[in-house]
């Protein structure tokens, strides 16, 4: 079987849940220039899966808390506290890669949040014009924000509650989301709401870094009042295929 047909065959089997471990490893080894899987799983400070290390810069009462299967970034109760977490190396290229962020927020109110890719380690801002692509949250609204280094495009994404469990996929200039079940109040009890578990494209931006640039992957949160807020990151996956 030639390579393109073999790749399609393996991908089809993976979709059906029939792929073997060896087939998956072969696909990752031959088709991906980079592959990172980080589920924040530590045993005696030893990460089970390979990922570049995380660095944190914080102000005020902010603190990070990494434990089994999650990374929680808390602002604490001091107003305008910030926490900026980033992978140490600028090895990410969303032009060729796909990034999956499995996370949820404590609230969308009275905070500023950014997660995604940016060219420098300057703190993210609402009106950011450096080259970037990522999700912003401010004033109880969610945006897909991108810039070509001169002009920012910031498009509101409506109808999505980021306090619920979702996966956000950034692929080139596009944003997709994938929901998980959640509990909702119902009369004197709660009921389980199970949405359609499918990928939905939410936005495609037209203003986008046009060149083959290396980026940092980062997470940022700032509280705007004296109340604790957090990002709870459960998983980060990044795969970058060869440019050819």
C-alpha positions, 0 to 999 in steps of 0.5 A: 500500500502506498504511503498516502493510501496507508495514511488514510487507512490508518486515520480511518481506523483511528476514527473508528477506534480500531487503530493499533498502538504500532499503527498509531506510533508509525503515523506519529513517527512518519507524518509528524514533525512535532508531537506534544502531549501534556496531561500534567501527570506527575509522579515525584515531579517526573512528567510521564509524557514528553513536553517542553517545560512550563515557566510561570510569571505572576503578580499579586496573589496569583499562583499555579497549582499543577497536580495529577491530570490538571494545571490550575492557574489561580489569580487569588483575591488581589485585584489585577493579579496576573499569571502567565504560563508558557512552554519554554521554547518557541517551537510551535507553528500553527501554520502547519500544526493543530493545537488542542486545549482541553480546559474550562474557566471559573467564570467569564466575568471580570477577567481577561484571559488569553490562550494560544500562540504568540510571537514574544513573551510580552504579556497578552493585551486586549488590543494585541498587534504582535503576531498571534492566534488565540482565544481571548475572554473579556467582559463576559465575551469570548473572541478569536484574536489574531494579528499579522504583526500590524493589524489585529482581528478580534471576532466575538464567538457567541453561544459558548459557555467557557465555564463548561468542559470543552476542547478548543482546537486552533488550526491555522486561522480557524477555531473549532470546539468540542463539548462534553456533558455537564450537569444543569439545575432541574427542579429540585435536582440536577440533570445531565445534559449531553450535547452532540459531541462533534467538532464545530467550526466557530470562526475563521479569521482573515487577518493572520500571520502570513509567514512561517514563524516560530511561536510560544504557546501560552496561557494568561489570566488576570482578574479585574476585581478582588475575586479569585478566578482560574483557568483549569487546564486538563490537557494540551496536545499539539501536532505539527505535520511536515511542511511538504 
